[in-house]
Amino acid sequence: MVDFKGVDLNLLVTLDALLADRNVTHAAERLGLSQPAVSAQLARLRRLFGDPLLIPADTGRGMIATARALTLLTPLRAALSDLATVVHQSPTFDPMSDARRFVIAASDNATSTIGMALLEALPSVTGKGVQIAFVHARATDIAAQLESGEVDLLIGSERMVPPTMRARKLVDETFVMAQRKAHPRGTRKLTLSAYCALRHVLVSTSGGSFTGFVDEHLQSLGRSRDVAVSVQAFTVVPDLLCHSDYVCTMPAQLVSRYADRLDAFALPFPLPGFSLSAAWHPRNHNDPGMVWLREKLSEAATASSARA
């Protein structure tokens, strides 16, 4: 069995030219090489295959292919043709006919806003072969997951995007206070004192905390609020608010998806917002399927922002 480890594939191109021309000088001209260079490559080919491959013709003009060389002619041409196809064929992706599974890591907030806008648009732009899986984004694991290919793409805040990944900002987000329709507080403008006096739901993504960055900002103002309930996901908050007099400070785009059940109010104190970005491993930057997915996510982010 021939060991191709360390074999220069250009040797096979030279062999193809030699078998076509049966003449070292003519093959050298075809390849744009010197005659000594082609002669040296022929010597290497003979060692590689353990066969003379080409021997001088009895007439003294040109060369004759050995039996071994003749058996190589057809499969060699086919192999070189296949290699040319591999090198020159540009990859494509057709979402209407191709089969592809994408795994997206995201927070429940990102899944509920940008993710839902993406899924709402998919039926009109994809066939049955495209599948989308959303998994929970874990800051401690996401770099390794993108590196291994376990996850194709992350939707996360700027703090969550690993520095070694490519990224594209999808949307800027702000916070509002949400309460149920017909809340006893009414719909009057919020004051700082009124905000602090209300009973709040806090979303603790780490789980179980009753203080967060909102409380840190209030503390810098010399104020505090009454946090009555702590939950670990934003998506459970709307139903909780709709069946209680609690309020919650939430991303504006998420609240807008429940505009039929919740009222949103501007906060009575300055609170920094955040941005959500798509992030992916550099090796997938030019992958046609990933390029398509990123474009669809960008469109979904725009649609989600317009709804807010």
N, C-alpha and C positions, 0 to 999 in steps of 0.2 A: 504494500500500500504506500502510495506517495505521501510523504509528510510535507504539507504546504506551509508549515510554520516557518516564517521568515522568507517565504518565496516572494520575489518581486513579480507582481502581476504583469508588469511590462514585458517580461520574458514571454508570456503567452501571446501578447500582441506581436512580438517579433516572430514567434513560431508561426503565427497565422500568415504573416507577410511572406516568410520563407517558403511555406507550403504553397502559397498562391503563385509566387514568382519562380521558385526552384532556382534562385540565383541570388547570391549574397549581395552583389553590387546593386541589382534592381531592388531588392528588399530594402537596402540601406537608403536608396533614393526615395522609396515610398514612405519610409519612416522618418526621413529627415535626419538620418544619422550617418556617421562615417562608416566605411566598409570595415575597418578594424573593430569598431564598436559592435557591429552586427556579428562579426566573426567570433568575438569574445562571448557574446550572448548565446550564439549557437553552441559554443563549447560548454557553457553552463547548462543549456537545455539538454545536451547529451548526457551530462552527469546526472541531471535531475531525473531523466526518464530511463537512464541506463541503456540507451540505444543510440546509434549514430544519427537516426532520423533522416538525414540527407547525405547521400554519397555522390562522388563525382560520376557524371555520365560517361559511358564508354566512348562517346564521340568527343569528349573533352569540353563540351559546351553545356554549361548549366549543371544541375544536380538532379538526382532521382530520389524520390521519397521511399523510405523503407516501408515494409509492411506495417510496422508499428506506427509510423507517422501517418499512413493512410487511414488507420483506424481512429486516429486522433482528429482528423480533419473536420468531420461533421459535428461531433460533440463540442470541439473547441470553438467553432464558429457560433454554435448555439449558445455556449456559455458566455462568450464575449458579447453577443447580442443582448443576453439577459442582463449582464453587468452594465452595459450602456443604458439599458432601460432604467435600472436601479439608480444610476448616477444622474440621468437627465430628466427622469419623470418627476414632475412636481406633485407633491401630495395634494389630495383634494378632500373635501368633505361636503356631502350633500345631505342636509338634515331631513329631507323628504324621503330619501331612499336608503341612506346608510344606517348601519347599526352601531350605536355608540352609547356607552354608559358614563355619565359624569357624576362625580361625587363632590359636593360643595359643603364645606364646613362653615357654619355661621351661628351666631347667637340667635336666641328665639326672637329677639326684636328684628334682626336683619332678615330672618326667614319670614316673619310675618309681614314685612313691608316689601323690600326688594324681591325676596324669594317668592312671595305670593303674586306680585306683579309679573314676575317671570313666568310662573306656572299658568297664570291666566292667559298669557299670550302664546304659550307653546302650541296648543292644538292647531292654530292656524299656520304655523311655520315649521312643523316637524311631522314626520311620519311615525309609524309605530315602532321603528327601530331605535329611537332616541329615548333614553331613560335618564331621569335626574334623581339623585339621592341627596337629601339634606341630612347632615350629621352635626352633632353638637361640636362647636369649636372650643378646643381646650388650649389655652395659651402655652401650657407646658409641653404639649405634644405636637403643635401644628407645624413647626419647622421640620421635624422628622417625618411627619405624615406627607407633607408636600415633597420632601426629598425622596421618599420611598415610592411615591405614586399612590399611596393609600387614599390620599385626598388630591383632587385635581385643582381645586381653587378655594380660596378663603374669602369670605366677606367679613371684614372686621374693622375695628377702629384703628387709627394710626398707631396706637400703642401695641396692638396685637400683631401687626405685620412684621414678620422676621426681616432683619436688614439684608439678608442674602437673597430675598425674593424680589421679583418684579412686581410693581403695583400700579394701580390706576384708581384715582379717587372717583367714587360713584356719586356721593351726595354729601352735602353739609346738613347737619341736623341740629335742632334746638329742642329745649324742654318747655313743656306747658304743664299746668295743673289740670287734671281731669276729675270730673264729678258726674254723677248720674243725672239724667234728665229729671226735672222736678225735685232737685235737691233742696232741702230746707233753707240752704244759704241763699238761694235765688241765683240770679245771673249778674248781679252787680259786680263792678270791677273789684279785683282783689286788693286789699291793703296788706302790708306786712303783718300787722297785728292779727288780722282775720286769718291769714294763711297759717300763722303759728298756732292759733287757737283750734284749728280743725284737727280731726283725728286722721292720721296718715297711714297709708300702706307704703312700705319701703320694699323695693326689689333688691335683694341681696344675692348677687350672682354666685358669691362664695358660699351662701347659705347660712341663715340664722342670725345675721347681724341686724341690729336696730339703729345703727348709725351709718351714714354714707357721705358722699361728697357734698350733697345738699346740706347736710347738718354741719359739715365743716365750714361751708360758706356762711351759713346762718351764725355759727359761732364767731366768725370774724366780724359779724355785725353786732355781736353781743346779744344774739337772740337764739332761741331753740324752738323746736316744734314737738308735737305730741305724736310719736310713732307708735301706733297700736298693733300693727300687724306686719310681719316680715315674711315675704315669699321669695322663691328663688327664680321665678320666671315672669317676664312681663305678660305673657299670654294668658295667665290666670287672672290678671288684675281686672280686665273689663267686666267679667261676670261678677267678681267680688264687689266692684263698685256699684254695679246695677242692682244689687240686692242688699245694699247698706248705705249708710251716710258717710262712709270713708271717702277720702280723696287720695290721689296719687300723682306724683310728679313723674311724667313719662315723656318719651320722645314724641314730638308733634306728629310725625308721619304715622306712627302707630295709633295714636288717638284718632287721627282722621279716618282710619278704617272703621271706627265705631261711632261715627258722627251721628248715626241714627239713635244711639243710646247714651252717648256721653257728650258733655259740653267741655270745651277747652278754654282755659284762661291764661293770659300772659302772667308770668311770675312777677311779683312786686319787688324783686331784687335782681341784680345782675347775676347770671349764672352761665358760665361758658358752655357752649355747645360742643359738638364733636363731629367728625366726619367718618363715613364708612367707605372703605376701599376694597377693591378686588385685588387679590394677590395670588401669584402663581410662580412655580419654579421656572428659572430662566430657560431650561431645556424645552419647555412647552411654549415659548414665546411665539414661535412661528408655526406651531401646529394648527392646521386649518380648523379643526374642530374646536380648539381652545380659543382661537381668534373669533370664531362665530359665537361661542358662548359668552365671551367678554362683551361683544357688541350687543348681544341680547340683554345681558345684565345692565349695561349702560342705558339701553332703551327702557328697561324695567325701572331703573332708578329714576329716570326722568318722569316716567308715568306716575310713579309713587309720589314724587315731589309735587307734581301738578295736582294730585288729589288732596294734598295737605292744605 
